[in-house]
């Protein structure tokens, strides 16, 4: 099965529609984006880039990076977007593991790119600025279509264990993700999607692809700032935004008594279940929140909870999107409704595997084993209890950090909370909690423990609670629980 | 690739949403429709229906027929909906050609079903009424998913030459058609689609499938009546309707000075280009018309013209939908922009071929040769000049009936027009025209010929023009040009 190149098709359908609104209200149309991407593709071919080879990029969010993402299909190559927060050794590992020969970098990473080049003399490096500064070309070498099952992007993820692995994301995976999301969210001529999440994560990259498939503009804000994001919704006509819960909490704090316009129709909330207090604040302000469950391996959203269930199905990630299916299994057996086990998933948006890795540990009979723990209630709503790797086992009982965090975040003095395991002689492991207090609030550990005691079984009570200035999060805003213990007093 | 059964998935996502509003405001939800379809599927299995066998139906539009359409995937069989206007010999041909062993019929066709059974004693017949009257069952024989490339429906079409052939329509074909249409039209929570076209044609059947894929209700009106259709738009919240131009003309006549509500967002117009006068009347009344080009082989819409181009691109069918591609070829060579040739198409909505037929005449390198003639302008808009089988060749010049019809329909006295070829000693063929006059208008052939003369090249002028009471149309409302000559005075 062949697919037309998405940007090529979009630019032929609606050439004059706006593709991107970036800083200082710079706007480009789909026709202009096509021209940039075609030129970049020609330049990549001039560098010797071959079909099916990996092109790495280490770039800030920018119009140039968007054009680069869309230039790749014209070349038949695969793009590996590198996380810009990684250290040089981490980057080197991913470059080598993915067999990248070409690295495109933003000027702000020129130094580290040179360092990488020094460590790996085979690496060809070029700044994205130079790549963009090529003249428009008519180049007969550019491809007209792609194979649906060809790999478009490779994204590294740590998975449940071991070294990071490159998730293969095909055109068909990305396409199906965009279609599944549209069937769930709908699509209108007024739609405009705000992107403040990193483009090197699937949360950001997927929005770029949707923009072209749907024919809607994105508003690009390279760094998340709550006031600026609120302004885009209030004044720039944004109708959809992707967030994680601490971004949303900060936006609410920043907006005060203001309200978003009626036209704002979806706050797509990923990265784990949100605390009740946050959702209640959204209900009071009339913000339609869609909570989602997804991962790099499912090319973003896999399940989504509609806003009408925000409170009645608190903690749920909703139901799997139209083309997606899930099962809850334990030791290879499908569990009945209500019982917690490993979440396994299937669908056209699910990766076929990892770059240069045997997929047999992750896939059984075509179902991807996510390593996440959850259950499905009588009405078919998915509850993700926790990432398996974060599971705390205390005295033989499973303790889910997310559950304790949600309770703590419900306390009026607490802005956000993180929970991890400490070793315990008596119980094997016990949970320990870290909280960020709201401005002006004083820390009272005893009161917080009482608050937890009223709401949690005894074996789930944190052994200790610490007040900290901030929680460790990755570039996508996801809480990094395994780094919490570094916050313990020495 | 497996796909979940669409109705099963839909009913799990939004069980309580309305699926169908039929006569007397009878409403059923997706959960209720699922129950009906599951029961019917169990009954079909009880009749001995096997996976991949053809089940024929000869049914009026009804809730029962809708449930039957959705029951098929649970059995793995294929459905062949028969055109209810066919004669017994025509029906027998299709039953035999498609190797149907089971025929489901509406009570109004009991007589003809019995006649078919008499002619073919192997045929098992059952009324859809009886099939519907089975109790709800939990049946472990019902399938949970389907292969994406399995055939869901078979529809007979006469094609360009020869006996009717059964077009194979797979789950993937129908799915891609629904997705392509959604990417073009958008999708909102308020959407509701009015169905007055026959369900045994792809125009009607495709709406049933979209309803379940999108999660939107359909309003079913088994017979088209302009007043009733207008009422559904005015009072029942319909946002989208599928029509052919003479249905639309009759609705405009019936609505007088009334206006549709703002919420009505799309009049999807198929079956050939519409006359200017009709489109102008729609512009005056603020009716957003989307003109489309499609066929049984493309599972409905292939290209669509957005309302903003209704007049500036008069006569165009727009651009191919997102996943679809077209080329204009002649003698195997792709023609440049602006030149007319055969329209060849490719995409995931395009059939893989015909039942029990070699597809090699219709497909070349994966492109379906439609037999239709058209060209693409500088901006990528498709103009379908004519169905090849209707092409008139006069003195070596190609004459397209649709062009002459459009001119005649622009005359104030003419409601609609049809043009066909008569043999001519001097020119080989010449066009002859048939017009239906508006109420109260008198026929003046000379004046009409003058009107044509001012607008058409001499070789395109009709040799004669006749006033007739109505034009021959098929059940979908498409003009049957080859039957026009029967209207000639004896």
Interface residues (C-beta under 8 A of the other chain):
Chain A: X1 X2 X3 X4 X9 X10 X12 X13 X145 X179 X182 X183 X186 X187 X188 X189 X213 X214 X215 X319 X322 X323 X325 X346 X348 X366 X380
Chain B: X1 X2 X3 X4 X9 X10 X12 X13 X145 X179 X182 X183 X186 X187 X188 X189 X213 X214 X215 X319 X322 X323 X325 X346 X348 X366 X380
